[in-house]
Amino acid sequence: MDRTTSTVDTLTVTIDDGLLERVPGYVLGLIAVPEIEVGKDDAAVDALLTAAEDELHRASLGKAEVSALPAIAGWRDAYRAVEVNPNKFPCAAESVLRRVAKGDRLPRINSLVDLCNGVSLGSRLPVASCDVGDIAGELTVRFADGGETYLPLGAPEAPEHPEPGEVVYADGSGRAHSRRWNWRQSDVIKTDVGRRRLLITVEAVHADGRAVVEQALARLAEALDGLGADRRSPVLLDAATRRAELFAAQPAAAR
C-alpha cells in the first residue's frame, strides 16, 4: 500500500537539549523525500552496496577492530553517556559492519534500504530510510518517559514501551520509532516498495562526524536523484541548530 501525504505538509525534526548536554557532538543529517517510487532493486544501488561489502571483506577487520573505528568508538562512548551498554546493544552501523566484516553479505531488501546500507558501510555511520507517511507534525530525538508505544520491526502486534531515559525518535502522538537511539527501527517507519514519503537520516557523534555526515548526505542525494526521487536539499542538525522544518519547498532551520 502506498503511504504518502501532501508534499506541503511539514515535519519539524528536533534534537532535545537534554540529549545534546549528554552528547554535545551529536550531528543529525536529514534528507526529506516527499515522494519516491521504491523499487525492489536497482542495479546502481546494488553495485554501490556490493563495492562497500567488498572493501570491508578486503580489510579483514575483527570484532575489536570494528569497535575501534573512530565513528563506531564514538557511538560506543555516546551509548555509555546515555546509560546503554554498547556490547549488548550496538548501534546500527556497528551491527552491519560486524556482519559484513566477517565475510557475510547483507540481504537485499529494496532499493532504498540497500542504498542506506551501502552508504552506512562506506561511511561507518548509522544511515536509515524512514517512511514518514504516517507521521505528522513533529519528530524529536529525546529521552523516553516510558509511556511511548513502540511497534517492533516485523512484530507490530507485540507493542513495547521504551525504558524511561532511553533515547528514542518520538512523534507527537506518543509513539517511539526507535529503540536505544538507533539500535532498532520501528515497524511503522520501515521502508517498503511502492510510492513513499521518506526521511533519510545520517548520524554521527565522533570528532570529525560533521564532515563525514556531509559526505554521506552528498552520496545519498546523488543516488536518490538517480532513482528519480523528489527530494529536498540536505539539512544538518547539531548543538547550534537543533531544529528544522522539513518537506517545505525550502527547508528552514531554526536555532
C-alpha positions as CSV (number, residue, x, y, z in Angstrom):
1,M,0.0,0.0,0.0
2,D,1.3,3.5,-0.9
3,R,1.8,5.8,2.1
4,T,2.4,9.4,1.1
5,T,0.9,12.7,2.2
6,S,0.8,16.1,0.7
7,T,4.2,17.5,-0.1
8,V,3.2,20.8,1.5
9,D,2.8,19.1,4.9
10,T,5.8,19.9,7.0
11,L,7.6,17.8,9.6
12,T,9.5,19.5,12.4
13,V,12.6,17.5,13.5
14,T,14.2,18.4,16.8
15,I,17.1,17.2,18.9
16,D,16.3,17.6,22.6
17,D,18.5,19.9,24.6
18,G,19.0,17.3,27.3
19,L,20.4,14.8,24.8
20,L,22.9,17.4,23.5
21,E,24.0,18.1,27.0
22,R,25.0,14.5,27.4
23,V,26.4,14.1,23.8
24,P,27.3,17.6,22.6
25,G,29.0,16.4,19.4
26,Y,25.8,14.7,18.0
27,V,25.2,15.6,14.4
28,L,22.0,14.5,12.6
29,G,21.9,14.8,8.8
30,L,18.5,14.7,7.1
31,I,17.1,14.4,3.6
32,A,13.4,14.9,3.1
33,V,11.9,12.9,0.2
34,P,8.3,14.0,-0.4
35,E,7.8,11.3,-3.0
36,I,9.7,8.4,-4.4
37,E,8.8,5.1,-6.0
38,V,10.7,2.5,-4.1
39,G,11.6,-0.4,-6.2
40,K,12.5,-4.0,-5.3
41,D,16.0,-3.5,-6.5
42,D,18.3,-1.2,-8.6
43,A,21.4,-2.1,-10.5
44,A,23.4,1.1,-9.5
45,V,22.4,0.7,-5.8
46,D,23.3,-3.0,-5.8
47,A,26.7,-2.1,-7.3
48,L,27.3,0.5,-4.6
49,L,26.4,-1.9,-1.8
50,T,28.5,-4.7,-3.3
51,A,31.5,-2.4,-3.6
52,A,31.2,-1.4,0.1
53,E,30.9,-5.1,1.1
54,D,34.0,-6.0,-1.0
55,E,36.0,-3.2,0.6
56,L,35.2,-4.5,4.1
57,H,36.0,-8.1,3.1
58,R,39.4,-7.0,1.9
59,A,40.0,-5.1,5.2
60,S,39.5,-8.3,7.2
61,L,38.5,-6.5,10.4
62,G,37.9,-8.4,13.5
63,K,35.1,-7.5,16.0
64,A,37.5,-5.5,18.2
65,E,38.8,-3.6,15.1
66,V,35.3,-2.7,14.1
67,S,34.6,-1.4,17.6
68,A,37.8,0.7,17.4
69,L,36.9,2.5,14.2
70,P,36.6,6.2,15.1
71,A,33.0,6.6,14.1
72,I,32.0,3.4,16.0
73,A,34.1,4.1,19.0
74,G,32.3,7.5,19.2
75,W,28.9,5.8,19.2
76,R,30.0,3.3,21.9
77,D,31.0,6.3,24.1
78,A,27.7,8.1,23.3
79,Y,25.7,5.0,24.2
80,R,27.5,4.8,27.5
81,A,26.8,8.5,28.1
82,V,23.1,7.7,27.9
83,E,23.5,4.6,30.0
84,V,23.2,2.0,27.2
85,N,25.6,-1.0,27.1
86,P,27.1,-0.9,23.6
87,N,28.2,-4.5,23.9
88,K,24.6,-5.6,24.4
89,F,23.0,-3.0,22.1
90,P,25.5,-2.0,19.4
91,C,24.5,0.9,17.2
92,A,23.0,0.2,13.8
93,A,26.3,0.9,11.9
94,E,28.3,-1.4,14.2
95,S,25.9,-4.3,13.6
96,V,26.1,-4.2,9.8
97,L,29.8,-3.6,9.8
98,R,30.4,-6.6,12.1
99,R,28.3,-8.8,9.9
100,V,30.0,-7.8,6.6
101,A,33.5,-7.7,8.1
102,K,33.4,-11.3,9.0
103,G,32.7,-12.2,5.3
104,D,28.9,-12.1,5.0
105,R,26.8,-10.1,2.6
106,L,23.7,-8.2,3.6
107,P,20.3,-9.4,2.4
108,R,18.9,-7.2,-0.4
109,I,15.7,-5.7,0.8
110,N,14.7,-2.9,-1.6
111,S,16.4,0.0,-3.4
112,L,16.2,2.4,-0.5
113,V,17.2,0.1,2.3
114,D,20.0,-1.3,0.2
115,L,21.2,2.3,-0.6
116,C,21.3,3.2,3.1
117,N,23.2,0.0,4.0
118,G,25.8,0.7,1.3
119,V,26.3,4.3,2.5
120,S,26.4,3.1,6.1
121,L,29.1,0.6,5.3
122,G,31.1,3.2,3.5
123,S,30.8,6.0,6.0
124,R,30.8,3.8,9.1
125,L,27.7,5.8,10.3
126,P,24.1,4.8,11.1
127,V,22.1,5.6,7.9
128,A,18.3,4.9,7.8
129,S,15.4,5.3,5.5
130,C,12.2,6.2,7.4
131,D,8.7,6.1,6.0
132,V,7.1,9.2,7.5
133,G,3.8,8.9,5.5
134,D,2.1,8.2,8.8
135,I,3.9,10.9,10.9
136,A,2.6,14.4,11.0
137,G,3.8,17.5,12.8
138,E,6.9,16.6,14.8
139,L,9.6,14.1,15.4
140,T,12.0,14.5,18.3
141,V,15.2,12.7,19.2
142,R,14.8,12.7,23.0
143,F,14.8,10.7,26.2
144,A,11.7,8.5,26.6
145,D,9.4,9.0,29.5
146,G,8.3,5.3,29.4
147,G,4.8,5.9,28.2
148,E,5.6,5.8,24.5
149,T,4.4,2.9,22.3
150,Y,6.9,1.2,20.1
151,L,5.9,-1.4,17.5
152,P,8.8,-3.7,16.9
153,L,10.1,-4.2,13.3
154,G,8.4,-7.3,12.0
155,A,6.2,-7.7,15.0
156,P,3.9,-4.8,15.3
157,E,1.3,-7.0,17.0
158,A,3.6,-7.1,20.1
159,P,3.9,-3.4,21.2
160,E,6.7,-2.4,23.6
161,H,7.3,0.6,25.9
162,P,10.8,2.1,25.9
163,E,12.5,2.3,29.2
164,P,12.4,5.8,30.9
165,G,15.5,7.7,29.9
166,E,16.1,5.6,26.7
167,V,16.9,7.7,23.6
168,V,14.1,7.4,21.0
169,Y,12.8,9.1,17.9
170,A,9.3,10.1,19.1
171,D,6.4,11.7,17.4
172,G,3.7,14.0,18.8
173,S,1.3,11.1,19.2
174,G,3.2,9.3,21.9
175,R,4.8,6.8,19.5
176,A,8.5,5.9,19.6
177,H,10.0,4.9,16.3
178,S,13.3,3.6,17.5
179,R,14.8,1.8,20.5
180,R,18.0,2.7,22.2
181,W,18.7,5.7,19.8
182,N,19.4,3.9,16.5
183,W,19.7,0.3,17.7
184,R,16.4,-0.7,16.2
185,Q,13.8,0.9,13.9
186,S,10.0,0.6,14.4
187,D,7.7,-1.2,12.1
188,V,5.8,2.0,11.5
189,I,8.7,3.7,9.7
190,K,10.2,0.7,7.8
191,T,10.6,1.4,4.1
192,D,8.7,-1.0,1.8
193,V,8.3,-0.9,-2.0
194,G,5.8,1.4,-3.6
195,R,5.2,5.2,-3.6
196,R,6.6,6.6,-0.3
197,R,7.2,9.7,1.7
198,L,10.6,9.3,3.3
199,L,13.1,10.9,5.7
200,I,16.7,9.7,5.3
201,T,18.8,10.1,8.5
202,V,22.6,10.0,8.9
203,E,24.0,10.3,12.4
204,A,27.5,10.9,13.9
205,V,29.0,11.6,17.3
206,H,32.8,11.4,16.8
207,A,35.2,14.4,16.4
208,D,35.1,14.6,12.6
209,G,31.5,13.5,12.4
210,R,30.0,16.6,10.7
211,A,32.3,16.2,7.7
212,V,31.5,12.5,7.3
213,V,27.8,13.2,7.6
214,E,28.0,15.8,4.9
215,Q,29.9,13.4,2.6
216,A,27.3,10.7,3.2
217,L,24.4,13.1,2.5
218,A,26.0,14.1,-0.8
219,R,26.4,10.5,-1.8
220,L,22.8,9.7,-0.8
221,A,21.5,12.8,-2.6
222,E,23.2,11.8,-5.8
223,A,21.8,8.2,-5.6
224,L,18.3,9.5,-4.8
225,D,18.5,11.7,-8.0
226,G,19.4,8.6,-9.9
227,L,16.4,6.8,-8.5
228,G,14.1,9.6,-9.7
229,A,13.3,10.9,-6.2
230,D,11.6,14.2,-5.5
231,R,13.9,15.3,-2.7
232,R,14.8,18.4,-0.7
233,S,18.3,19.6,0.0
234,P,20.1,18.0,2.9
235,V,19.8,19.6,6.4
236,L,22.2,19.3,9.3
237,L,21.1,19.5,13.0
238,D,23.6,19.8,15.9
239,A,24.1,21.7,19.1
240,A,24.0,25.1,17.2
241,T,21.0,24.3,15.1
242,R,18.8,21.8,16.8
243,R,15.5,22.1,14.9
244,A,14.4,22.1,11.2
245,E,11.2,22.2,9.4
246,L,11.2,19.7,6.6
247,F,9.2,18.9,3.4
248,A,8.5,22.6,2.8
249,A,9.7,23.9,-0.6
250,Q,12.8,25.4,1.1
251,P,13.6,23.7,4.5
252,A,14.0,26.3,7.1
253,A,16.3,25.7,10.1
254,A,15.8,27.3,13.5
255,R,18.2,27.8,16.3
